[in-house]
Amino acid sequence: MEPLPFKQLLKDRFNQLSAGQKKVAAYLIENLDKAAFKTAFQIGQQALVSETTVIRLSYALGFQGFSQMQELIQQQMLLQNQTAAAADSIQSTDKHVFTKVIENQIDILRNMLNSANTQEIWKAVEALIKADQILITGHRISHAAAYWFSYMLSTIRDQVHLCSTSGDFFEKFCNLTKDSVVVVFSFPRYSNETIKIAECAVSNGITLISITDRLLSPAGRISDIILTTEENAETGTNSIASVISLLDLVIEGIQEKDKERILSFQQKLEQLYTTFDVFNE
């Protein structure tokens, strides 16, 4: 069985770690390439914790010791670097500014197909198919993607609701059941209102799916299912293109898994479109 990607392992165990171990985990998430060949003492210095805390993290993650944890990190970083080197070999060294944007999007899209992301996408697909109701929310920069996703979902199934930016979440949340799903969109700068909504879903036992930029974003770290574009936090880039591409994968997965119900729903919807002359075709 293929080992779980190290970043995903950290995310899955994050809430069970001690305060010191969480500092190490957060440092590793952001600096995995730098930490791959550092000693436990050096990692502790960077994370502002003791060497012992770093070693204890390895045990908390299920490794027999720090050396075994580091070996997994090195193996996964080597594979990642080989993939990046292959991509770089076909790129020009003198890149136009627009070319850089396109190539950055290609890298993001390529990373979406790693084993961890694929597993999470299928988890999201299953949850969204089984849900009796789906409540979607996103504020500020995240609202556009939330609107697009809610519209696309509403063309293939019923009981899809989008929270408005005026703040009607709690009124709509009252109608949800334990079989419902809340989907939050949360990209930098993270809206406090979205984070509160995510916390509300968790505290009430409602399945929470977050679409965000990184595993340990405020919404991501508490979600049942997390879909991430893993964008470059250093540049502050939050392109909607990669987000929509990620959502396209989810929609495609639902259409593949729930064909009969979707066909029946879309036949009724198309009849309404025709009856009321909705589109100019």
Contacts in CASP RR format, 6 or more apart in sequence:
PFRMAT RR
TARGET T0000
AUTHOR 0000-0000-0000
METHOD contacts of the structure
MODEL  1
MEPLPFKQLLKDRFNQLSAGQKKVAAYLIENLDKAAFKTAFQIGQQALVS
ETTVIRLSYALGFQGFSQMQELIQQQMLLQNQTAAAADSIQSTDKHVFTK
VIENQIDILRNMLNSANTQEIWKAVEALIKADQILITGHRISHAAAYWFS
YMLSTIRDQVHLCSTSGDFFEKFCNLTKDSVVVVFSFPRYSNETIKIAEC
AVSNGITLISITDRLLSPAGRISDIILTTEENAETGTNSIASVISLLDLV
IEGIQEKDKERILSFQQKLEQLYTTFDVFNE
2 115 0 8 1.000
3 72 0 8 1.000
4 12 0 8 1.000
4 116 0 8 1.000
5 76 0 8 1.000
5 114 0 8 1.000
5 115 0 8 1.000
5 116 0 8 1.000
6 28 0 8 1.000
6 32 0 8 1.000
6 72 0 8 1.000
6 73 0 8 1.000
6 76 0 8 1.000
7 28 0 8 1.000
7 29 0 8 1.000
7 32 0 8 1.000
7 116 0 8 1.000
7 215 0 8 1.000
8 116 0 8 1.000
8 215 0 8 1.000
9 61 0 8 1.000
10 25 0 8 1.000
10 28 0 8 1.000
10 29 0 8 1.000
10 61 0 8 1.000
10 215 0 8 1.000
10 216 0 8 1.000
11 29 0 8 1.000
11 215 0 8 1.000
11 216 0 8 1.000
11 220 0 8 1.000
11 221 0 8 1.000
11 226 0 8 1.000
13 25 0 8 1.000
13 60 0 8 1.000
13 61 0 8 1.000
14 22 0 8 1.000
14 25 0 8 1.000
14 216 0 8 1.000
14 221 0 8 1.000
15 221 0 8 1.000
15 222 0 8 1.000
16 60 0 8 1.000
17 25 0 8 1.000
17 57 0 8 1.000
17 60 0 8 1.000
18 53 0 8 1.000
18 56 0 8 1.000
18 60 0 8 1.000
20 47 0 8 1.000
20 49 0 8 1.000
20 53 0 8 1.000
21 49 0 8 1.000
21 53 0 8 1.000
21 56 0 8 1.000
21 57 0 8 1.000
21 60 0 8 1.000
23 47 0 8 1.000
23 48 0 8 1.000
23 49 0 8 1.000
23 53 0 8 1.000
24 43 0 8 1.000
24 44 0 8 1.000
24 47 0 8 1.000
24 49 0 8 1.000
24 53 0 8 1.000
24 54 0 8 1.000
24 57 0 8 1.000
25 57 0 8 1.000
25 216 0 8 1.000
26 47 0 8 1.000
26 216 0 8 1.000
27 35 0 8 1.000
27 43 0 8 1.000
27 44 0 8 1.000
27 46 0 8 1.000
27 47 0 8 1.000
28 35 0 8 1.000
28 43 0 8 1.000
28 73 0 8 1.000
29 214 0 8 1.000
29 215 0 8 1.000
29 216 0 8 1.000
30 233 0 8 1.000
31 46 0 8 1.000
32 73 0 8 1.000
32 77 0 8 1.000
33 77 0 8 1.000
33 81 0 8 1.000
34 46 0 8 1.000
35 43 0 8 1.000
35 46 0 8 1.000
35 73 0 8 1.000
36 70 0 8 1.000
36 73 0 8 1.000
36 74 0 8 1.000
36 77 0 8 1.000
37 70 0 8 1.000
37 74 0 8 1.000
38 46 0 8 1.000
39 51 0 8 1.000
40 51 0 8 1.000
40 54 0 8 1.000
40 55 0 8 1.000
40 66 0 8 1.000
41 51 0 8 1.000
41 54 0 8 1.000
43 54 0 8 1.000
44 50 0 8 1.000
44 51 0 8 1.000
44 53 0 8 1.000
44 54 0 8 1.000
47 53 0 8 1.000
47 54 0 8 1.000
54 66 0 8 1.000
55 65 0 8 1.000
55 66 0 8 1.000
57 69 0 8 1.000
58 65 0 8 1.000
58 66 0 8 1.000
58 68 0 8 1.000
58 69 0 8 1.000
59 65 0 8 1.000
61 69 0 8 1.000
63 69 0 8 1.000
63 72 0 8 1.000
83 110 0 8 1.000
84 107 0 8 1.000
87 106 0 8 1.000
87 107 0 8 1.000
87 110 0 8 1.000
91 103 0 8 1.000
92 99 0 8 1.000
95 103 0 8 1.000
101 239 0 8 1.000
104 232 0 8 1.000
104 237 0 8 1.000
104 239 0 8 1.000
105 239 0 8 1.000
105 241 0 8 1.000
105 242 0 8 1.000
105 245 0 8 1.000
108 229 0 8 1.000
108 230 0 8 1.000
108 231 0 8 1.000
108 239 0 8 1.000
108 242 0 8 1.000
109 242 0 8 1.000
109 245 0 8 1.000
111 117 0 8 1.000
111 230 0 8 1.000
112 121 0 8 1.000
112 229 0 8 1.000
112 242 0 8 1.000
112 245 0 8 1.000
112 246 0 8 1.000
112 249 0 8 1.000
117 227 0 8 1.000
117 228 0 8 1.000
120 225 0 8 1.000
120 226 0 8 1.000
120 227 0 8 1.000
121 227 0 8 1.000
121 246 0 8 1.000
121 249 0 8 1.000
121 250 0 8 1.000
121 253 0 8 1.000
122 253 0 8 1.000
123 225 0 8 1.000
124 209 0 8 1.000
124 225 0 8 1.000
124 227 0 8 1.000
124 250 0 8 1.000
125 250 0 8 1.000
125 253 0 8 1.000
125 254 0 8 1.000
125 257 0 8 1.000
126 257 0 8 1.000
127 181 0 8 1.000
127 207 0 8 1.000
127 209 0 8 1.000
127 224 0 8 1.000
127 225 0 8 1.000
128 134 0 8 1.000
128 153 0 8 1.000
128 157 0 8 1.000
128 181 0 8 1.000
128 183 0 8 1.000
128 209 0 8 1.000
128 250 0 8 1.000
128 254 0 8 1.000
129 157 0 8 1.000
129 254 0 8 1.000
129 257 0 8 1.000
129 258 0 8 1.000
130 179 0 8 1.000
131 159 0 8 1.000
131 179 0 8 1.000
131 180 0 8 1.000
131 181 0 8 1.000
131 207 0 8 1.000
132 159 0 8 1.000
132 177 0 8 1.000
132 179 0 8 1.000
132 180 0 8 1.000
133 159 0 8 1.000
133 160 0 8 1.000
133 161 0 8 1.000
133 175 0 8 1.000
133 176 0 8 1.000
133 177 0 8 1.000
133 179 0 8 1.000
133 180 0 8 1.000
133 181 0 8 1.000
134 153 0 8 1.000
134 157 0 8 1.000
134 159 0 8 1.000
134 160 0 8 1.000
134 161 0 8 1.000
134 180 0 8 1.000
134 181 0 8 1.000
134 182 0 8 1.000
134 183 0 8 1.000
135 161 0 8 1.000
135 163 0 8 1.000
135 169 0 8 1.000
135 172 0 8 1.000
135 173 0 8 1.000
135 176 0 8 1.000
135 180 0 8 1.000
135 181 0 8 1.000
135 182 0 8 1.000
135 183 0 8 1.000
136 146 0 8 1.000
136 149 0 8 1.000
136 150 0 8 1.000
136 153 0 8 1.000
136 160 0 8 1.000
136 161 0 8 1.000
136 162 0 8 1.000
136 163 0 8 1.000
136 182 0 8 1.000
136 183 0 8 1.000
136 184 0 8 1.000
136 185 0 8 1.000
137 146 0 8 1.000
137 162 0 8 1.000
137 163 0 8 1.000
137 169 0 8 1.000
137 182 0 8 1.000
137 183 0 8 1.000
137 184 0 8 1.000
137 185 0 8 1.000
137 194 0 8 1.000
137 197 0 8 1.000
138 145 0 8 1.000
138 146 0 8 1.000
138 163 0 8 1.000
138 184 0 8 1.000
138 185 0 8 1.000
138 186 0 8 1.000
138 191 0 8 1.000
138 194 0 8 1.000
139 165 0 8 1.000
139 191 0 8 1.000
139 193 0 8 1.000
139 194 0 8 1.000
140 189 0 8 1.000
140 191 0 8 1.000
141 187 0 8 1.000
141 188 0 8 1.000
141 189 0 8 1.000
141 238 0 8 1.000
142 185 0 8 1.000
142 186 0 8 1.000
142 187 0 8 1.000
142 191 0 8 1.000
142 194 0 8 1.000
143 165 0 8 1.000
143 185 0 8 1.000
144 240 0 8 1.000
145 185 0 8 1.000
145 187 0 8 1.000
145 211 0 8 1.000
145 240 0 8 1.000
145 243 0 8 1.000
145 244 0 8 1.000
145 247 0 8 1.000
146 162 0 8 1.000
146 163 0 8 1.000
146 183 0 8 1.000
146 185 0 8 1.000
147 162 0 8 1.000
148 244 0 8 1.000
148 247 0 8 1.000
149 183 0 8 1.000
149 185 0 8 1.000
149 211 0 8 1.000
149 247 0 8 1.000
149 250 0 8 1.000
150 160 0 8 1.000
150 161 0 8 1.000
150 162 0 8 1.000
152 247 0 8 1.000
152 251 0 8 1.000
153 160 0 8 1.000
153 251 0 8 1.000
153 254 0 8 1.000
154 160 0 8 1.000
155 266 0 8 1.000
155 269 0 8 1.000
156 251 0 8 1.000
156 254 0 8 1.000
156 255 0 8 1.000
156 258 0 8 1.000
156 262 0 8 1.000
156 265 0 8 1.000
156 266 0 8 1.000
157 254 0 8 1.000
157 258 0 8 1.000
157 261 0 8 1.000
157 262 0 8 1.000
157 265 0 8 1.000
158 265 0 8 1.000
161 172 0 8 1.000
163 169 0 8 1.000
163 172 0 8 1.000
163 197 0 8 1.000
167 193 0 8 1.000
169 197 0 8 1.000
169 200 0 8 1.000
170 200 0 8 1.000
173 182 0 8 1.000
173 200 0 8 1.000
173 201 0 8 1.000
173 204 0 8 1.000
176 182 0 8 1.000
176 204 0 8 1.000
176 206 0 8 1.000
178 205 0 8 1.000
178 206 0 8 1.000
180 206 0 8 1.000
180 207 0 8 1.000
181 206 0 8 1.000
181 207 0 8 1.000
181 208 0 8 1.000
181 209 0 8 1.000
182 197 0 8 1.000
182 198 0 8 1.000
182 201 0 8 1.000
182 206 0 8 1.000
182 207 0 8 1.000
182 208 0 8 1.000
182 209 0 8 1.000
183 209 0 8 1.000
183 210 0 8 1.000
183 211 0 8 1.000
184 194 0 8 1.000
184 197 0 8 1.000
184 198 0 8 1.000
184 201 0 8 1.000
184 208 0 8 1.000
184 209 0 8 1.000
184 210 0 8 1.000
184 211 0 8 1.000
184 219 0 8 1.000
184 223 0 8 1.000
185 194 0 8 1.000
185 210 0 8 1.000
185 211 0 8 1.000
185 212 0 8 1.000
185 243 0 8 1.000
186 194 0 8 1.000
186 195 0 8 1.000
186 198 0 8 1.000
186 210 0 8 1.000
186 211 0 8 1.000
186 212 0 8 1.000
186 217 0 8 1.000
186 218 0 8 1.000
186 219 0 8 1.000
186 220 0 8 1.000
187 212 0 8 1.000
187 213 0 8 1.000
187 238 0 8 1.000
187 243 0 8 1.000
188 213 0 8 1.000
188 217 0 8 1.000
188 233 0 8 1.000
188 236 0 8 1.000
188 238 0 8 1.000
190 217 0 8 1.000
190 218 0 8 1.000
190 219 0 8 1.000
194 219 0 8 1.000
195 218 0 8 1.000
195 219 0 8 1.000
198 208 0 8 1.000
198 210 0 8 1.000
198 218 0 8 1.000
198 219 0 8 1.000
198 220 0 8 1.000
198 222 0 8 1.000
198 223 0 8 1.000
199 222 0 8 1.000
201 207 0 8 1.000
201 208 0 8 1.000
202 208 0 8 1.000
202 222 0 8 1.000
207 224 0 8 1.000
207 225 0 8 1.000
208 219 0 8 1.000
208 222 0 8 1.000
208 223 0 8 1.000
208 224 0 8 1.000
208 225 0 8 1.000
209 223 0 8 1.000
209 224 0 8 1.000
209 225 0 8 1.000
209 226 0 8 1.000
209 227 0 8 1.000
210 217 0 8 1.000
210 219 0 8 1.000
210 220 0 8 1.000
210 223 0 8 1.000
210 225 0 8 1.000
210 226 0 8 1.000
210 227 0 8 1.000
211 227 0 8 1.000
211 228 0 8 1.000
211 243 0 8 1.000
211 246 0 8 1.000
211 247 0 8 1.000
212 219 0 8 1.000
212 220 0 8 1.000
212 226 0 8 1.000
212 227 0 8 1.000
212 228 0 8 1.000
213 228 0 8 1.000
213 229 0 8 1.000
213 230 0 8 1.000
213 231 0 8 1.000
213 233 0 8 1.000
213 238 0 8 1.000
214 220 0 8 1.000
214 228 0 8 1.000
214 230 0 8 1.000
214 231 0 8 1.000
214 233 0 8 1.000
215 221 0 8 1.000
215 226 0 8 1.000
215 228 0 8 1.000
215 230 0 8 1.000
217 228 0 8 1.000
220 226 0 8 1.000
220 228 0 8 1.000
227 246 0 8 1.000
227 250 0 8 1.000
229 242 0 8 1.000
229 243 0 8 1.000
229 246 0 8 1.000
231 237 0 8 1.000
231 238 0 8 1.000
231 239 0 8 1.000
231 242 0 8 1.000
254 262 0 8 1.000
255 262 0 8 1.000
272 278 0 8 1.000
273 279 0 8 1.000
END
